[in-house]
């Protein structure tokens, strides 16, 4: 793991206790309903979506070039 990736992992771990404390006050998420630790769940879903979207945006020109070329 590179030092930048390790930094992001450490940053994510640093915010988990705060999200867990704030999640205790929230009982439901509007779209998903009742889930345990909703802020942590939302953060994980949002980061996965962002990663997938970024990968799609970065890789799209290469995939399109491979299909047409």
N, C-alpha and C positions, 0 to 999 in steps of 0.2 A: 504494500500500500504506500502510495506516495505521501509526502508530508502534507500536501494540500488536502488530500482525501482524509488523512488522519485528523487534520484540523477540523474538517466538517463533521466527522464522526464525534469528536470530542465536544464540539459545539452542540450537536444534537443531544448528546448524553447530558450535557449541562442543563438543558432546558426541560428535560423530561420530568424532574421533580416538581418544577413550577407548573407545568401543564397538568400533572397528576393532582396537585393541590387545587388548581382552578377547576378541574373536571369534577371534583367532589360536589361543587355547587350547581353543576349543570346536569339535569336528568335526562333530557331528550334533545335530539338533533332534528331540525325541521324535516328534512327529507328522509333520514334513516330511522327515525323513531328513537326508542330507548336502546342505547348501547352502553356497555361499561367503558368508563374513561373516554368520553366522547371527544375531548380535545386532542388526546393522543391519537385516537383513531382517525380523526379528521386530519391531523398533521401528517400521519403516515400515508393516508389516501392522497392528500394534496401533493406530497413530495413524490409519490409514485407517478401521479398524473403529470407533474412537471417534468420529471425525468423522461417519461415516455414521449411527451410532447417535444421536448428538446431533442431527443434522439431522432424523432420523426423529421423535425425541421432540419437538423444537421445532415441526416442521411438521405433525405428526399432527393436532392440533386444527383447524388451518386447512384441511387436506385433508378432514377429516370434516365440517366445517361447509359446505364447498363441495359435497360429495356430497349431504348431507341438506337443505341449505338451498336 
